[in-house]
């Protein structure tokens, strides 16, 4: 009996202040716990308490085929099959394999009460087998109906003649389906609530995707560099916000020490860190345009959507349709973060400064012109990234004018610093290492 499912779906709702509808849609821990107590009581009344089932489980060997009889000693199987009349429900079945000798159970692992119970329902099987009704769901009818579903099993292959196992083994083996009521109720509640969570996830995901798209359009309008100096100033602030978001690694981490998907608690902690950093750096106060202040709901929207939706689906990848964390994270990267270009995506892989005057080699890798000139002077013919023999072939035809215009538009300060650094380095090559750049003076 998979009692550990409770620990998977338990959530501390008051701590995260979930919306009331989410709390109502959550899996009821208390109700499932009551069902488990009922199942435990039902098993005890049938003589199949925890100790008996543990002994039966330990006596049988592992078998990957749940429909076949265990090899060697006999035991039990607990299967969760789809209901033939309703695929949305599961049909749990507890089947016990018992040694019978002239209608008497002789397994040493069984208690007297368990033997009497199994003998009773096994004795009814031959007479009632042909007149069984087609029951739709296990556990929904009275015990007598479920008891009639027991059928005899094929006899086990005999071991070597004369062995001790052959002398001790009974002549027949019966497969008995034990009638249980409350295990079906348990899984009905569980699967119904999981289906409700699936619907809630799809609805919340559509809402979050709409908010991300709307926010992306707002940021695109606000940060257009053609709108003047204030807009360029706001562009830098938005870039800083998204850099903090990427550093937070809310849903997934690519670092060596904590790589992989975040848990619900970790995601919430990283979101709080992101929001605290935005407040500590006074980024909101640095916005020049009023539209930027109105559009700055990034942390609130992210906290509302991801921090509260993520714990609902983080432990249910098998039952729920997809992971909302992956979908939202991918959409934010493609439609929101990419709206504001990040400097890290346009750095020269040699000097790690902005790759201005960009030269695109025949291998399609981009470097700044200064680094390629120094590589050519040293006689380095191969691309530092792919080792293609293309460096000595670089010329004016490889200048990427579109990329240069893009860099001047979105990274004006970095481009100016790069041009100044290139001029200083070239002047030192011409006038010597003691050359110092001085401002122009009029005598």
C-alpha positions in Angstrom: 0.0 0.0 0.0 1.7 3.3 -1.1 1.2 5.2 2.1 4.3 7.4 1.3 2.2 9.3 -1.2 0.9 11.5 1.6 4.3 12.9 2.3 4.7 13.8 -1.4 1.5 15.9 -1.6 1.6 17.6 1.7 1.9 21.4 1.5 2.0 24.0 4.2 -0.7 26.3 2.8 -0.8 29.1 5.5 2.9 29.6 5.3 2.8 30.6 1.6 -0.6 32.3 1.7 -2.1 30.5 -1.2 -5.2 31.8 -2.9 -8.4 30.2 -1.5 -9.2 28.4 -4.7 -5.8 26.8 -4.7 -6.3 25.6 -1.1 -9.7 24.1 -2.1 -8.1 22.3 -5.1 -5.2 20.9 -3.0 -5.1 17.2 -2.2 -6.7 16.7 1.3 -4.1 15.3 3.6 -6.5 14.7 6.5 -9.1 12.9 4.3 -6.4 10.6 2.9 -5.1 9.9 6.3 -8.6 8.8 7.4 -8.8 6.5 4.4 -5.5 4.9 5.3 -6.7 4.2 8.8 -9.8 2.5 7.3 -7.7 0.4 5.0 -5.5 -0.6 7.9 -8.4 -1.6 10.0 -10.0 -3.5 7.1 -6.8 -5.5 6.5 -6.5 -6.3 10.2 -10.0 -7.6 10.3 -9.2 -9.9 7.4 -6.1 -11.2 9.1 -3.8 -9.4 6.7 -2.1 -7.1 9.2 1.2 -5.4 8.5 3.3 -8.2 9.9 1.6 -10.8 7.8 2.0 -8.8 4.6 5.7 -8.1 5.4 6.4 -11.8 5.9 4.6 -12.7 2.7 6.6 -10.0 0.8 9.9 -11.1 2.2 9.1 -14.8 1.3 8.7 -14.2 -2.4 11.3 -13.3 -4.9 11.2 -10.2 -7.0 9.4 -10.6 -10.3 9.0 -8.0 -13.1 5.9 -9.6 -14.5 3.0 -8.7 -12.1 0.6 -11.1 -13.8 2.7 -14.2 -13.3 3.0 -16.2 -10.1 6.1 -15.7 -8.0 8.8 -18.2 -8.4 9.7 -20.2 -5.3 7.8 -19.3 -2.2 4.4 -17.7 -2.5 3.3 -14.2 -1.4 1.0 -11.4 -2.6 0.7 -8.7 -5.3 -0.9 -5.3 -5.1 -1.6 -3.9 -8.5 -3.1 -0.6 -9.7 -4.9 -1.2 -13.0 -7.0 1.2 -15.1 -10.7 0.7 -14.7 -12.0 -0.9 -17.9 -15.2 1.1 -17.7 -13.6 4.5 -16.8 -9.9 5.1 -17.6 -9.9 8.1 -15.2 -10.0 5.8 -12.2 -7.7 3.2 -10.9 -8.7 -0.3 -9.9 -6.6 -1.5 -7.0 -6.3 -5.3 -6.6 -4.8 -7.2 -3.7 -4.1 -10.8 -4.8 -2.7 -13.5 -2.4 -1.2 -16.7 -3.6 -1.9 -19.4 -1.1 -1.0 -23.2 -0.9 -4.2 -25.3 -0.6 -4.4 -28.9 0.3 -7.9 -30.3 0.1 -9.3 -26.8 0.6 -7.1 -26.0 3.6 -4.5 -23.2 3.6 -1.2 -24.7 4.7 1.2 -21.7 4.4 3.4 -21.3 7.5 3.4 -17.5 7.1 -0.3 -17.2 7.6 -2.0 -16.7 11.0 -5.0 -18.9 11.9 -7.4 -16.0 11.2 -5.9 -15.3 7.8 -6.1 -19.0 6.9 -9.8 -19.2 7.8 -10.5 -16.0 5.8 -8.6 -17.2 2.7 -10.2 -20.7 2.9 -13.6 -19.1 3.0 -13.4 -16.9 0.0 -11.4 -19.6 -2.0 -14.1 -22.1 -1.4 -16.7 -19.8 -3.0 -14.7 -19.2 -6.1 -15.4 -22.4 -8.1 -19.1 -22.3 -7.7 -19.6 -18.6 -8.3 -16.9 -18.0 -11.0 -19.2 -18.3 -14.0 -22.0 -16.1 -12.6 -19.8 -13.1 -11.7 -21.2 -9.7 -12.5 -18.9 -7.3 -14.4 -17.9 -5.0 -11.6 -16.8 -1.6 -12.7 -14.6 -0.4 -9.9 -12.8 -2.3 -7.2 -13.7 -1.4 -3.7 -17.1 0.1 -4.7 -19.2 -2.9 -4.0 -19.8 -5.1 -0.9 -17.0 -7.5 0.1 -18.9 -10.6 -1.0 -18.9 -9.3 -4.6 -15.2 -8.7 -4.6 -14.5 -12.0 -3.0 -16.1 -13.9 -5.9 -13.4 -12.6 -8.2 -10.8 -15.0 -6.9 -9.7 -17.6 -9.5 -7.4 -20.6 -9.2 -3.9 -20.3 -10.5 -1.8 -22.6 -12.6 0.3 -25.0 -10.6 3.9 -24.1 -10.1 6.6 -26.1 -11.9 7.9 -28.9 -9.6 11.5 -28.8 -8.4 13.9 -31.7 -8.5 12.4 -35.0 -7.3 13.3 -36.0 -3.8 14.1 -32.5 -2.7 12.9 -31.1 0.6 10.9 -28.4 -1.2 9.1 -31.1 -3.2 8.1 -33.0 0.0 6.9 -29.8 1.7 5.1 -28.2 -1.2 1.3 -28.6 -1.3 -0.3 -30.0 -4.4 -2.1 -26.9 -5.6 -1.8 -23.1 -5.5 -4.7 -20.8 -5.5 -4.8 -17.1 -6.5 -7.2 -15.3 -4.2 -8.3 -11.7 -4.8 -8.9 -10.2 -1.4 -12.0 -7.9 -1.2 -11.1 -4.4 -0.1 -13.3 -1.4 -0.1 -11.4 1.6 1.2 -8.3 1.3 -0.9 -10.4 2.1 -3.9 -11.8 5.1 -2.1 -8.3 6.3 -1.3 -7.1 6.2 -4.9 -10.4 7.7 -6.2 -9.9 10.7 -3.9 -6.3 11.0 -4.8 -6.7 10.8 -8.6 -9.7 13.1 -8.7 -7.8 15.8 -6.8 -4.7 15.3 -9.0 -6.9 15.8 -12.1 -8.2 19.0 -10.5 -4.7 20.2 -9.9 -3.9 19.4 -13.5 -6.7 21.7 -14.7 -5.6 24.4 -12.2 -2.1 24.1 -13.6 -3.2 24.6 -17.2 -5.3 27.6 -16.3 -2.6 29.2 -14.2 0.0 28.5 -16.9 -2.1 30.3 -19.5 -2.5 33.2 -17.2 1.2 33.4 -16.5 2.2 33.1 -20.1 -0.2 36.0 -20.9 1.4 38.2 -18.2 4.9 37.4 -19.4 3.9 38.3 -23.0 2.3 41.6 -21.9 5.3 42.5 -19.7 7.6 41.7 -22.6 5.7 44.1 -24.9 5.8 46.8 -22.3 9.5 46.5 -21.7 10.2 46.5 -25.4 8.4 49.8 -25.9 10.0 51.4 -22.9 13.6 50.4 -23.6 13.7 51.3 -27.3 17.0 53.2 -27.6 15.5 55.5 -30.2 13.4 57.3 -27.6 16.1 59.4 -26.2 18.5 59.6 -23.2 16.0 58.8 -20.6 15.0 55.6 -22.4 18.7 54.6 -22.7 19.0 55.1 -18.9 16.0 52.9 -18.2 17.5 50.3 -20.6 20.5 50.0 -18.3 18.2 49.6 -15.3 16.2 46.9 -17.0 19.4 45.1 -18.0 20.5 45.2 -14.4 17.2 43.7 -13.3 17.4 40.8 -15.7 21.0 40.2 -14.8 19.9 39.8 -11.2 17.1 37.4 -12.3 19.6 35.3 -14.2 22.0 35.3 -11.3 19.1 34.1 -9.0 18.6 30.9 -11.0 15.1 30.6 -9.6 14.0 27.4 -11.2 17.2 25.7 -12.4 20.8 26.1 -11.6 23.8 25.4 -13.9 26.4 25.8 -11.2 28.5 22.8 -10.2 27.7 22.9 -6.5 23.9 23.0 -6.8 23.1 22.1 -10.5 19.7 20.8 -11.4 16.0 21.8 -10.8 15.1 23.7 -7.6 12.6 22.5 -5.1 9.6 24.6 -4.2 11.3 26.0 -1.1 14.5 26.8 -2.9 12.6 28.5 -5.7 10.8 30.7 -3.2 14.0 31.5 -1.5 15.7 32.5 -4.7 12.8 34.7 -5.7 13.0 36.5 -2.3 16.7 37.0 -2.9 16.0 38.6 -6.3 13.4 41.0 -4.9 15.7 42.0 -2.0 18.5 42.7 -4.4 16.3 44.9 -6.5 15.2 46.9 -3.5 18.7 47.2 -2.0 20.1 48.6 -5.2 17.3 51.2 -5.5 16.8 50.2 -9.1 13.2 51.4 -9.1 14.2 54.9 -8.0 16.7 55.0 -10.9 14.0 54.8 -13.6 13.6 58.0 -15.6 10.4 57.2 -17.4 7.1 56.9 -15.6 6.1 54.0 -17.8 9.1 52.0 -16.5 7.9 52.5 -12.9 4.4 51.3 -13.8 5.8 48.3 -15.7 8.0 47.2 -12.9 5.9 44.3 -11.6 8.4 41.7 -12.5 9.1 40.5 -9.0 5.5 40.5 -7.9 4.3 38.6 -11.0 7.1 36.1 -10.7 6.4 35.6 -7.0 2.7 35.2 -7.5 3.0 32.8 -10.4 6.1 30.7 -9.9 6.6 30.7 -6.2 3.0 29.5 -5.6 2.5 27.3 -8.6 5.8 25.6 -8.5 5.3 23.8 -5.1 2.0 22.3 -6.5 3.6 20.6 -9.4 7.2 20.1 -8.3 6.5 16.6 -6.9 3.9 15.4 -9.4 5.8 15.0 -12.7 4.3 11.5 -13.1 0.7 12.5 -12.7 0.4 16.0 -13.9 0.8 17.1 -17.5 4.3 18.7 -17.8 6.1 21.0 -15.5 4.9 24.6 -15.3 8.3 25.7 -14.0 10.1 24.6 -17.2 7.5 26.2 -19.5 7.4 29.5 -17.7 11.2 29.6 -17.4 11.6 29.0 -21.1 9.0 31.6 -22.0 10.6 34.2 -19.8 14.0 33.5 -21.4 12.6 33.8 -24.9 10.0 36.6 -24.6 11.2 38.7 -21.6 14.9 38.4 -20.8 15.8 38.5 -24.5 13.9 41.8 -24.9 16.8 43.6 -23.2 20.1 42.4 -24.7 22.7 41.2 -22.2 26.3 42.2 -22.4 27.5 38.7 -21.8 26.1 37.6 -25.1 28.3 40.1 -27.0 31.7 39.7 -25.4 34.8 38.9 -27.3 35.9 35.4 -26.2 39.6 36.5 -26.1 39.6 39.8 -24.2 36.1 39.5 -22.6 35.2 43.0 -23.5 32.5 44.0 -25.9 33.4 42.7 -29.3 33.5 46.1 -31.1 34.7 46.5 -34.3 33.3 42.9 -34.7 34.8 40.6 -37.3 32.9 37.5 -38.2 35.3 34.8 -39.4 34.5 32.1 -42.0 33.7 29.8 -39.1 31.0 32.3 -38.0 32.7 33.1 -34.6 32.9 36.8 -33.8 35.9 38.6 -32.3 36.9 42.2 -31.8 39.3 43.5 -34.5 42.0 44.3 -32.0 42.3 40.7 -30.8 42.4 39.4 -34.3 45.2 41.8 -35.3 47.3 40.7 -32.3 46.6 37.0 -33.2 47.7 37.6 -36.8 50.9 39.3 -35.7 51.8 36.3 -33.6 51.1 33.9 -36.5 48.2 32.2 -34.8 46.1 30.9 -37.7 43.5 28.9 -35.9 40.2 30.1 -34.4 40.4 29.9 -30.6 37.0 28.3 -30.3 36.8 25.8 -33.1 40.4 25.6 -34.3 39.5 26.3 -37.9 42.3 27.7 -40.1 40.5 31.1 -40.7 42.3 33.8 -38.7 44.8 34.8 -41.4 42.0 35.1 -43.9 40.2 37.8 -41.9 39.8 41.2 -43.6 37.5 44.1 -44.2 35.0 41.8 -45.9 34.5 40.1 -42.6 33.4 43.2 -40.8 29.9 42.8 -39.4 28.3 46.2 -39.8 24.9 45.2 -38.6 26.4 43.9 -35.3 28.5 47.0 -34.9 25.4 49.2 -35.3 23.5 47.0 -32.8 26.3 47.3 -30.3 26.4 51.1 -30.7 22.7 51.2 -30.2 22.3 49.0 -27.1 25.7 49.3 -25.5 26.9 52.9 -26.1 29.0 53.2 -22.9 30.7 49.8 -23.4 31.5 50.6 -27.0 33.1 54.0 -26.0 35.2 52.3 -23.4 36.3 49.7 -25.9 37.3 52.3 -28.5 39.2 54.3 -25.9 41.0 51.2 -24.7 41.9 50.2 -28.3 43.3 53.7 -29.0 45.4 53.7 -25.8 46.8 50.3 -26.6 47.7 51.3 -30.2 49.3 54.6 -29.1 51.5 52.8 -26.6 52.6 50.5 -29.5 53.6 53.6 -31.5 55.0 56.0 -28.8 56.2 53.4 -26.3 54.9 51.9 -23.0 55.2 55.2 -21.1 52.6 56.9 -23.2 49.8 58.5 -21.1 46.6 59.8 -22.6 46.3 63.5 -21.8 43.4 65.8 -22.4 43.7 68.4 -25.1 45.1 71.7 -23.9 45.0 75.2 -25.5 47.9 77.4 -24.7 
